[in-house]
């Protein structure tokens, strides 16, 4: 779960639609279908999804019982055994499940003398067993909500709950043997932090957790109790309690139960460079009903589906229970949720005309017969700088402006693309379209111009303007070379890996029936068409380029990135292995077509990429080829390697990138989070060994069953990496586990196809 972005997230105020939310079933007061055992007297407050097609709902209606419901229909299918459950203000208040389906329950203790009890069920029919009991030493309120993350089968799970009176957060774990739980971490929060019905949810990077309680903000704290960030009440009202985190696509989300309106607000947590005051609402589920819920209690659970959606289950005290499918439709909003294929990254730390502007990466995807482009960019509202994005379409070869042709000075445009004095800038590839977007010294709108090139003819139009909050705009207003309002575009003012400018253009408007590839180049340009040193891709080293640069002649190229659906090289793997104070790079191909050579580029601790090697390719070959290169670097630090392929016609394509942490004598065993995550079909898994030992690295499904063995051999001390290809696995959640001597660690990964 990639929710490390929490401290640096973003907000926009706009209308929220239910396009991403589909009601699967509803047993609610609002629908007039609330179960007969579900009351309006605050008797149902907690539930969980058991990762087995079942929901478990705690009820105190005329006694203690736990209803078992079908997660696909909401119908009653049984009840848990509650023999021996006693004690506390409420003998049972919430139940939660490990990832592999083991159910635990907690009572509510709201006094000095009542002990907190946690029960475990080995199965739906077995009697519960007390696995934790502690009266604590001070007055307390514990058990309003409980959270569990991790697997029971490999003992990676932990249990979290909060003490509302003591402003404390507890983490519990099970010993290697036996079933007893013990407290392994206690975090003291500032006085008054927690309101009623507190909920706590950890971030899987194991460094922070999120709290939410009635009358309080959603807040993130580190394990020393320091406030890291918070979401203001203008984004997620203080009238909410249960809060949980989940992944959808490549983005993490926060779901928080708003008991005042009886629905769930879903917040997008993709990272930006500013704080939690800038969270953005992604969707809001329909309200369950209007029955009063003065205690503000309820609960949220979710399951990951093989179709890359998430099912969100919602319990609202006094109003029932419902299930919703949450999806990520193709939507232009300046937030790159869609499965964009990233094909270009910035190659240096150049600052252009000032440090308030940035470029980071570009991505594309084809969906709904449209070309979608995403450009991670940050604009500066205090300047007239903007971004120019050039496109060359493989399907239109020979019909655009040839490389070396002046591209500016289009009639009808007044910005960078219309400037005639400085309109002699030239590309190193055939260009069909150029877009220029800038804020023009405003903090409310982004203006977009576009040129179509046909030979030496330049046809320019104003595409339109959009807000900076991610709201999509349509253009152009009047028909020209594009049909009126056929192009959607948006800009999100909060810069991050997946924030910035987004546009969709129907293929038919581009004159394409079957997309087969493109070339693209972006650069920061002032409104008078003077270029900075900030380009994507390319590596300008001599300072700002100013007027009329010829990118075919400037060192540091190529100044374009290529997408080709007919890749000349079918890459099987690209791996790095630290060895003898250096790195050995190994890669293999399944087939090669017209492959002249490979190029390896390296950067160190985020510096500029430099070429380190050229390795001849196999030309044309239909069978497997293997390659290796030893980079004899000696400094410890983080290295990135890019593998490029060059065809016999001179075209060059970036085909893979890996990172490796070089530590000559690692002091610790470590297992890093795989990257990318989610992924399809390949991801990189990195780990370090403190000493030479036998290593076993396996892939597990959500039931803890082994589906693949990646490593099973003795390995030297140091950092190691392996590329895992999941082409044979279905979409869903998996785990990767490393075992070496006494060291064992497990992390989650998501295959998203």
C-alpha positions in Angstrom: 0.0 0.0 0.0 1.7 3.1 -1.1 0.4 5.6 1.4 3.7 7.1 2.3 2.4 10.1 0.4 0.2 11.2 3.3 2.3 14.1 4.5 2.4 15.8 1.1 -1.1 15.6 -0.3 -3.4 18.0 -2.1 -6.9 19.4 -2.2 -9.4 20.8 -4.6 -12.9 22.1 -4.2 -15.2 20.9 -7.0 -18.4 19.0 -7.4 -18.1 15.3 -6.5 -19.9 12.8 -8.7 -20.8 9.1 -8.1 -19.3 8.0 -11.5 -16.6 6.1 -9.6 -19.1 4.5 -7.2 -21.5 1.6 -8.1 -23.9 0.3 -5.5 -23.7 -3.5 -5.4 -26.3 -4.0 -2.6 -27.9 -2.0 0.1 -29.4 -3.2 3.4 -30.2 0.2 4.8 -32.9 2.4 6.3 -32.7 4.7 3.3 -33.5 1.8 1.0 -36.1 0.4 3.4 -34.3 -2.9 3.5 -32.4 -2.8 6.8 -32.1 -6.3 8.4 -34.6 -7.1 11.1 -31.8 -7.6 13.7 -30.2 -4.3 12.8 -31.6 -1.7 15.2 -31.8 2.1 15.5 -30.6 2.0 19.1 -26.8 2.0 18.6 -26.4 -1.8 18.8 -24.3 -2.3 15.7 -21.0 -0.4 15.6 -18.2 -2.6 14.1 -17.7 -5.2 11.4 -15.1 -6.6 9.0 -14.5 -8.4 5.7 -13.0 -11.8 6.3 -11.2 -12.1 3.0 -13.3 -15.2 2.4 -16.5 -13.9 0.8 -18.0 -13.1 4.2 -18.8 -10.1 6.4 -18.9 -10.3 10.2 -21.1 -7.9 12.0 -21.2 -7.4 15.8 -24.6 -6.8 17.3 -25.8 -6.2 20.8 -29.5 -6.5 20.0 -30.9 -8.6 22.9 -27.5 -10.1 23.6 -24.1 -10.5 22.0 -23.9 -12.1 18.5 -21.8 -11.8 15.4 -23.8 -12.1 12.2 -22.1 -13.6 9.1 -23.3 -12.1 5.8 -22.5 -12.9 2.2 -20.2 -10.2 1.0 -21.7 -10.5 -2.5 -25.3 -10.1 -1.5 -25.5 -8.9 2.1 -27.8 -11.9 3.0 -27.5 -13.6 6.4 -25.6 -16.9 6.1 -24.8 -17.7 9.8 -23.3 -16.5 13.0 -20.1 -16.9 14.9 -19.9 -18.8 18.2 -19.9 -16.3 21.0 -19.6 -18.7 24.0 -17.7 -17.2 26.9 -17.6 -13.6 25.8 -18.1 -11.5 28.9 -16.9 -8.3 30.6 -16.5 -4.7 29.7 -18.9 -1.9 29.0 -19.8 -3.9 25.9 -18.6 -7.5 25.9 -17.9 -7.3 22.1 -17.8 -4.1 20.1 -15.7 -4.6 16.9 -14.3 -7.5 14.9 -11.4 -7.4 12.4 -9.7 -9.9 10.1 -6.1 -10.7 9.1 -5.4 -10.6 5.4 -5.7 -14.4 5.3 -9.1 -14.5 7.1 -8.5 -15.1 10.9 -11.1 -13.2 12.9 -10.3 -11.3 16.1 -12.8 -9.3 18.3 -12.4 -6.7 21.0 -14.7 -5.5 23.8 -15.3 -1.9 24.8 -13.7 -1.0 28.1 -14.7 2.5 29.5 -13.6 2.3 33.1 -10.5 1.9 35.2 -11.4 -1.7 36.3 -12.8 -3.4 33.2 -10.1 -5.3 31.4 -9.6 -5.0 27.6 -10.2 -8.4 26.0 -9.4 -9.6 22.5 -10.8 -12.9 21.2 -9.7 -15.1 18.4 -11.8 -17.5 16.3 -10.0 -20.3 14.7 -13.0 -20.9 12.4 -16.6 -19.8 12.0 -17.8 -22.7 14.2 -15.1 -22.7 16.9 -15.6 -21.0 20.3 -13.6 -17.8 20.8 -10.4 -17.9 22.7 -9.1 -15.0 24.8 -5.7 -14.0 23.4 -5.2 -10.7 25.2 -6.5 -9.4 28.6 -5.2 -6.3 30.4 -7.0 -3.9 32.8 -4.3 -1.2 32.2 -3.2 1.0 35.0 -5.3 4.1 34.3 -8.8 5.1 33.4 -9.4 4.4 29.8 -11.7 4.0 26.8 -10.5 1.3 24.5 -12.3 -0.8 22.0 -14.4 1.6 19.9 -12.4 0.5 16.9 -9.7 -2.0 16.2 -7.5 -2.3 13.1 -5.6 -5.4 11.8 -3.0 -5.4 9.0 -0.9 -8.4 7.8 -1.1 -12.2 7.6 -1.7 -14.7 10.4 0.0 -17.5 8.5 3.4 -15.9 8.6 2.8 -13.9 11.8 3.2 -10.6 10.0 0.0 -9.2 11.3 -0.4 -6.4 13.9 -3.4 -5.1 15.8 -3.9 -1.4 16.5 -6.3 0.5 18.8 -6.5 3.8 20.6 -7.3 4.9 24.2 -9.6 7.9 23.9 -9.1 9.0 27.5 -5.4 8.6 27.6 -4.6 9.8 24.1 -2.6 6.6 23.6 -2.1 4.4 20.6 -1.2 0.7 21.0 0.3 -1.9 18.7 -0.1 -5.6 19.5 1.6 -8.6 18.0 1.7 -12.3 18.5 4.8 -14.2 19.7 6.4 -16.8 17.4 4.8 -19.5 19.5 1.3 -19.6 21.1 -1.6 -17.4 20.4 -1.2 -14.7 23.1 -0.9 -11.1 22.0 1.3 -8.5 23.7 1.8 -4.8 23.4 4.9 -4.0 21.4 4.5 -0.3 20.9 2.8 2.5 22.9 2.6 6.0 21.4 1.6 9.0 23.5 -0.3 11.7 21.6 -0.7 15.3 22.7 -3.5 15.9 25.2 -6.8 16.4 23.6 -5.8 14.7 20.3 -8.5 12.0 20.4 -12.2 12.5 20.5 -14.9 9.9 20.9 -14.8 6.6 19.0 -11.1 6.9 17.9 -9.8 4.9 15.1 -6.1 4.3 14.1 -4.7 2.9 10.9 -1.0 2.3 10.2 0.9 3.3 7.1 2.7 0.3 5.7 6.0 2.1 5.5 6.1 1.4 9.2 6.8 5.0 10.2 3.4 6.7 10.7 -0.2 6.1 11.5 -3.5 7.9 10.9 -6.0 8.7 13.6 -9.6 9.8 13.3 -12.2 10.4 16.0 -15.4 12.4 16.4 -14.8 16.1 16.5 -11.2 15.8 15.3 -9.3 16.1 12.0 -7.8 13.1 10.2 -4.2 13.4 11.5 -1.0 11.6 10.8 1.6 11.0 13.6 5.0 9.4 13.7 5.9 6.8 16.3 7.2 9.5 18.6 3.8 11.1 18.8 4.7 14.1 16.6 2.0 15.5 14.3 3.1 15.0 10.7 0.1 16.4 8.9 -3.6 16.7 9.0 -6.7 17.1 6.8 -8.7 20.2 7.6 -12.4 20.0 8.3 -13.1 21.8 5.1 -11.9 18.7 3.3 -13.1 15.9 5.6 -15.5 17.1 8.3 -14.7 16.5 11.9 -18.0 14.7 12.1 -16.5 11.5 11.0 -14.9 8.5 12.8 -14.0 5.2 11.2 -11.1 5.8 8.7 -9.2 3.2 6.6 -6.7 3.3 3.9 -6.7 1.3 0.6 -5.0 1.2 -2.8 -6.8 1.6 -6.1 -4.7 1.5 -9.3 -1.5 3.3 -8.5 -2.9 5.5 -5.9 -3.6 5.3 -2.2 -7.0 6.5 -0.8 -8.4 7.3 2.6 -12.0 6.4 3.2 -13.6 8.1 6.2 -17.2 7.5 7.5 -19.1 10.8 7.8 -21.8 9.9 10.4 -23.5 13.3 10.0 -24.5 12.6 6.4 -24.2 8.8 6.7 -21.8 8.2 3.8 -18.2 7.7 3.1 -15.9 10.4 1.8 -12.9 9.0 -0.3 -9.8 11.2 -0.3 -7.1 10.9 -2.9 -3.7 10.7 -1.2 -1.4 10.9 -4.2 1.6 13.0 -3.1 2.4 16.5 -4.0 4.8 19.1 -2.6 2.3 20.8 -0.2 0.5 19.6 2.9 -2.7 17.9 3.9 -4.7 21.1 3.5 -4.7 20.2 -0.2 -6.2 16.8 -0.1 -8.7 16.1 -2.9 -12.0 14.4 -2.6 -12.2 11.5 -5.1 -15.8 10.3 -4.5 -18.6 10.2 -1.9 -20.8 7.1 -1.5 -24.6 7.5 -1.2 -25.9 8.1 2.3 -27.2 5.0 4.1 -30.1 6.8 5.7 -31.1 9.7 8.0 -31.6 8.0 11.4 -29.8 9.9 14.1 -26.4 8.6 15.1 -25.4 10.7 18.0 -22.4 8.5 18.9 -21.0 8.9 15.4 -20.2 5.2 15.2 -19.8 3.0 12.1 -17.2 1.1 10.2 -15.5 0.5 6.9 -14.1 -2.6 5.2 -12.8 -3.4 1.7 -11.7 -6.1 -0.6 -9.5 -6.1 -3.7 -11.0 -7.5 -6.8 -9.4 -9.2 -9.8 -10.8 -6.6 -12.2 -8.6 -4.0 -10.5 -11.6 -2.4 -8.6 -12.1 -2.3 -4.8 -15.3 -3.3 -3.1 -16.0 -1.0 -0.2 -18.3 -2.2 2.6 -20.0 0.4 4.8 -21.7 0.0 8.2 -23.5 3.0 9.7 -24.9 2.7 13.1 -28.8 2.9 13.1 -28.8 3.0 9.3 -27.6 -0.3 8.0 -25.0 -1.7 5.7 -24.1 -1.5 2.0 -21.4 -2.5 -0.5 -20.0 -0.4 -3.3 -17.6 -1.0 -6.2 -15.0 1.8 -6.4 -13.3 2.1 -9.8 -10.9 4.4 -11.7 -12.6 5.3 -14.9 -10.6 7.1 -17.6 -11.0 10.7 -16.5 -9.0 13.8 -17.4 -8.5 15.7 -14.1 -4.8 16.4 -13.9 -4.3 13.4 -11.6 -2.8 10.5 -13.4 -4.9 7.6 -11.9 -5.1 5.9 -15.2 -2.6 3.2 -16.1 -0.3 5.5 -17.9 2.9 4.0 -19.4 5.7 6.3 -18.4 8.1 6.8 -21.3 10.3 9.8 -20.3 11.9 11.0 -17.1 13.8 14.2 -16.3 17.6 13.7 -16.6 19.0 16.4 -14.4 18.4 18.9 -11.6 18.2 22.0 -13.8 16.0 24.8 -12.4 15.2 26.7 -15.6 14.4 30.4 -15.1 13.6 29.8 -11.4 13.2 27.1 -8.8 9.4 27.3 -8.7 8.9 25.4 -12.0 9.5 21.7 -12.6 9.2 18.9 -15.1 9.3 15.2 -14.0 8.0 12.7 -16.4 5.6 11.9 -19.3 3.2 9.1 -19.8 0.6 7.9 -22.3 -2.2 5.4 -22.7 -4.7 4.6 -25.4 -8.3 4.0 -24.3 -11.8 4.7 -25.6 -10.3 5.4 -29.0 -8.4 8.4 -27.6 -4.8 9.3 -27.0 -4.2 10.3 -23.3 -1.1 12.2 -22.4 0.1 13.0 -18.9 2.9 15.5 -18.2 4.0 15.9 -14.6 4.7 19.7 -14.4 4.7 22.5 -12.0 4.0 26.1 -13.1 4.9 29.4 -11.4 2.1 31.9 -11.2 4.5 34.7 -10.6 6.1 34.4 -14.0 5.0 34.1 -17.6 6.7 30.8 -18.1 4.9 27.8 -19.5 5.5 24.4 -20.9 5.7 23.5 -24.6 4.9 19.9 -25.5 5.8 18.7 -29.0 4.3 15.5 -30.5 5.3 13.4 -33.5 3.0 10.6 -34.5 4.5 7.5 -36.0 1.4 6.9 -38.1 1.8 10.4 -39.7 5.5 10.0 -40.8 6.3 12.4 -43.5 3.3 14.7 -43.0 4.5 17.0 -40.2 7.4 19.5 -39.8 10.6 17.7 -40.5 13.5 17.7 -38.0 15.3 21.1 -38.3 12.2 23.0 -39.4 11.4 26.3 -37.4 8.3 25.6 -35.3 7.2 28.9 -33.9 5.5 32.0 -35.2 2.0 30.5 -35.8 -0.5 33.1 -36.9 -3.4 33.7 -34.5 -1.4 32.9 -31.4 0.2 35.5 -29.1 2.2 33.3 -26.6 5.3 31.3 -27.1 4.0 29.5 -30.1 2.9 32.7 -31.8 6.1 34.7 -31.2 7.6 35.6 -34.6 10.9 37.1 -33.3 11.9 34.0 -31.4 10.0 31.5 -33.5 13.0 29.6 -35.0 13.3 26.9 -32.5 13.8 23.4 -34.1 13.4 19.8 -33.0 15.5 16.7 -33.6 12.4 14.7 -34.8 9.5 15.1 -37.1 6.8 17.2 -35.3 3.1 17.1 -35.9 1.6 19.1 -33.0 2.8 21.5 -30.3 0.9 22.5 -27.2 1.8 25.4 -24.9 0.2 25.9 -21.5 0.9 28.6 -19.0 -0.7 30.5 -16.1 0.1 33.9 -17.6 0.6 35.5 -14.2 -2.8 34.3 -12.8 -3.5 31.8 -10.0 -6.9 30.6 -11.3 -6.5 29.5 -14.9 -4.2 27.7 -17.3 -4.3 28.8 -20.9 -3.6 26.3 -23.7 -2.6 26.9 -27.3 -2.0 24.3 -30.0 -0.3 24.2 -33.4 -0.7 21.6 -36.2 2.2 21.3 -38.5 1.8 20.1 -42.2 5.2 20.6 -43.9 6.1 24.2 -43.4 2.4 25.2 -42.7 1.6 26.1 -39.1 -2.1 26.2 -38.1 -2.5 27.6 -34.6 -5.7 27.8 -32.5 -6.4 28.6 -28.9 -7.5 25.3 -27.4 -9.0 27.0 -24.4 -8.4 27.4 -20.7 -9.0 25.3 -17.6 -8.9 25.9 -13.9 -6.0 24.8 -11.8 -8.0 22.5 -9.5 -8.1 19.6 -11.9 -11.5 20.5 -13.4 -11.6 19.4 -17.0 -12.2 21.8 -19.9 -13.2 21.1 -23.5 -11.8 22.7 -26.6 -11.4 24.2 -29.0 -14.5 26.4 -28.8 -14.8 26.6 -32.5 -14.1 23.8 -35.1 -10.8 23.9 -37.0 -8.4 21.1 -37.4 -10.1 19.6 -34.3 -13.9 19.3 -34.0 -15.3 21.8 -31.5 -15.0 20.5 -27.8 -13.5 17.2 -28.9 -10.4 17.6 -26.7 -10.4 17.4 -22.9 -7.6 18.8 -20.8 -6.9 19.7 -17.2 -4.2 21.0 -14.9 -3.6 20.2 -11.2 -1.6 22.9 -9.6 -0.1 20.5 -7.0 3.1 19.0 -8.5 4.0 15.4 -7.9 4.9 12.2 -9.6 1.3 12.0 -11.0 0.1 15.5 -11.0 0.1 18.2 -13.7 -1.2 18.5 -17.2 -3.4 15.9 -18.7 -5.1 15.8 -22.1 -7.2 13.4 -24.2 -7.5 13.6 -28.0 -9.7 11.3 -30.0 -7.6 9.3 -32.5 -9.9 10.2 -35.3 -9.2 13.9 -34.6 -5.5 13.1 -35.0 -6.2 11.3 -38.3 -5.2 7.9 -36.8 -7.1 4.7 -36.9 -4.6 2.4 -35.2 -2.0 4.0 -32.9 1.5 2.5 -33.3 3.7 5.0 -31.6 4.8 8.6 -31.0 7.8 10.8 -30.1 7.4 13.6 -27.6 9.5 16.4 -26.1 8.7 19.0 -23.4 10.5 22.1 -22.2 9.9 25.2 -20.1 9.6 28.3 -22.2 8.9 31.9 -21.4 5.9 33.6 -23.1 8.4 35.3 -25.5 9.5 31.9 -26.7 12.9 31.9 -24.9 13.8 28.4 -23.7 15.1 27.5 -20.3 17.5 24.6 -19.5 14.6 22.4 -18.2 13.8 19.8 -20.8 12.1 16.4 -20.8 14.0 14.3 -21.9 17.5 15.6 -22.7 20.4 17.0 -20.6 21.1 20.7 -21.2 24.4 21.5 -19.4 25.3 25.0 -20.6 22.5 27.0 -18.8 19.3 28.5 -20.2 19.0 28.1 -24.0 17.2 31.4 -24.6 15.9 32.1 -28.1 15.8 29.8 -31.1 17.5 26.6 -29.9 18.1 23.9 -32.4 17.7 20.7 -30.4 19.3 18.6 -33.1 22.6 20.4 -32.4 22.6 20.8 -28.7 24.7 18.3 -26.7 22.8 16.1 -24.2 20.2 14.7 -26.6 18.3 13.0 -27.9 15.7 15.7 -27.1 12.7 13.4 -27.5 11.3 10.2 -26.1 9.9 7.4 -28.2 6.9 5.1 -27.8 6.7 2.2 -30.2 4.1 -0.6 -30.0 6.4 -2.7 -32.3 9.4 -2.8 -29.9 12.5 -4.1 -31.6 13.6 -5.8 -28.4 11.5 -8.1 -26.3 13.2 -7.8 -22.8 12.9 -10.7 -20.4 14.8 -9.3 -17.4 17.1 -6.5 -16.3 18.9 -7.1 -13.0 21.7 -5.6 -10.9 23.8 -7.4 -8.4 26.3 -5.5 -6.2 29.7 -7.3 -6.2 33.2 -6.3 -5.3 32.5 -2.7 -4.7 30.7 -2.4 -8.0 27.6 -3.5 -9.8 27.1 -6.3 -12.3 24.2 -5.6 -14.7 22.6 -8.6 -16.4 19.8 -8.5 -19.0 18.3 -10.9 -21.4 16.0 -10.7 -24.4 13.5 -13.2 -25.9 13.9 -11.8 -29.4 15.6 -8.9 -31.3 14.7 -7.1 -34.5 17.2 -4.7 -36.1 18.9 -4.2 -32.8 22.3 -2.5 -33.4 23.4 -2.0 -29.7 22.4 -1.3 -26.1 23.5 1.7 -24.1 23.8 1.9 -20.3 23.4 5.1 -18.5 24.0 5.6 -14.8 23.3 8.3 -12.2 24.6 8.4 -8.6 22.4 9.8 -5.7 20.1 11.6 -8.1 22.8 13.3 -10.2 22.6 13.6 -14.0 22.7 10.4 -16.0 26.0 9.6 -17.8 26.7 7.0 -20.4 28.9 4.2 -19.0 28.8 1.5 -21.7 27.7 0.4 -25.2 27.0 -3.3 -25.7 26.5 -4.7 -29.2 23.1 -6.2 -29.9 22.2 -9.4 -31.7 20.7 -7.7 -34.8 17.9 -10.0 -35.8 17.4 -13.1 -33.5 14.2 -15.0 -32.6 15.7 -16.8 -29.6 17.0 -15.8 -26.2 20.1 -13.6 -25.8 21.9 -12.8 -22.6 24.1 -9.8 -21.8 26.2 -8.7 -18.9 28.3 -5.6 -17.9 30.4 -5.0 -14.8 30.4 -1.4 -13.6 33.4 -1.0 -11.3 32.1 1.9 -9.2 33.5 2.1 -5.6 31.3 4.6 -3.8 28.5 3.6 -1.5 25.1 5.1 -2.3 22.1 4.8 -4.6 22.6 4.2 -8.3 20.1 4.2 -11.1 20.7 2.5 -14.4 18.9 3.0 -17.7 19.0 0.5 -20.5 18.5 2.0 -24.0 18.2 0.1 -27.3 19.3 1.6 -30.6 18.0 0.4 -34.0 20.0 0.3 -37.2 18.1 3.3 -38.4 19.4 5.3 -35.4 16.2 5.4 -33.4 16.8 4.9 -29.6 14.3 3.7 -27.1 14.5 3.5 -23.3 13.5 -0.1 -22.5 14.1 -0.5 -18.7 15.4 1.2 -15.6 16.6 -0.2 -12.2 18.0 1.1 -9.0 20.5 -0.4 -6.6 21.7 0.6 -3.2 25.4 0.0 -2.9 26.6 -0.6 0.6 29.9 -2.3 0.8 29.2 -3.7 4.3 25.5 -3.6 5.1 24.8 -3.6 8.8 21.3 -4.9 8.6 19.1 -7.3 6.7 16.5 -5.4 4.8 13.6 -6.1 2.4 12.5 -3.0 0.4 9.1 -2.2 -1.0 8.9 -3.5 -4.6 8.9 -0.9 -7.4 6.7 -0.1 -9.2 3.7 -1.1 -7.1 1.1 -1.8 -8.4 2.7 -3.3 -11.5 2.2 -5.2 -14.8 3.9 -7.4 -15.5 7.3 -6.6 -14.0 8.5 -5.2 -10.7 11.8 -4.9 -8.9 12.4 -6.4 -5.5 15.5 -5.2 -3.5 17.0 -6.6 -0.3 20.2 -6.6 1.6 22.1 -9.3 3.5 24.2 -8.5 6.5 26.3 -11.7 5.9 26.5 -14.5 3.4 23.7 -17.1 4.0 21.1 -19.2 2.3 18.3 -17.1 0.9 14.7 -18.0 0.0 12.5 -15.4 -1.7 9.0 -16.5 -2.4 5.7 -15.1 -3.7 2.5 -15.8 -1.7 -1.2 -15.3 -2.5 -3.6 -13.7 0.0 -4.2 -17.1 1.6 -0.5 -17.4 2.3 0.0 -20.1 -0.3 3.3 -20.2 -2.2 2.9 -19.4 -5.9 6.5 -18.8 -7.0 10.1 -19.2 -5.8 12.3 -16.4 -7.0 15.5 -17.2 -5.1 16.6 -20.4 -3.2 20.4 -20.3 -2.9 23.3 -19.1 -0.9 24.1 -15.5 -1.6 26.9 -13.1 -0.6 26.5 -10.2 1.9 25.4 -7.0 0.3 22.5 -5.5 -1.7 20.6 -7.7 -4.2 17.9 -7.1 -6.7 15.6 -9.3 -8.8 13.0 -8.5 -11.4 9.8 -10.4 -10.9 7.6 -11.1 -13.9 3.9 -11.7 -12.9 2.6 -12.4 -16.4 1.4 -15.8 -15.3 -0.6 -14.4 -12.3 -4.1 -12.9 -12.2 -4.6 -9.3 -10.9 -4.8 -9.0 -7.2 -2.8 -8.7 -3.9 0.2 -10.9 -3.4 3.0 -11.0 -0.8 6.7 -11.5 -1.2 8.6 -13.1 1.7 12.4 -13.4 2.3 14.0 -15.9 4.7 17.7 -15.9 5.4 19.0 -17.4 8.7 17.0 -15.8 11.5 15.9 -12.9 9.3 12.4 -13.0 7.7 10.3 -10.2 6.3 7.1 -9.9 4.3 5.7 -7.1 2.1 2.6 -6.6 0.0 2.5 -6.2 -3.8 -0.4 -5.6 -6.2 -0.6 -7.1 -9.7 -2.8 -4.8 -11.8 -3.6 -5.9 -15.3 
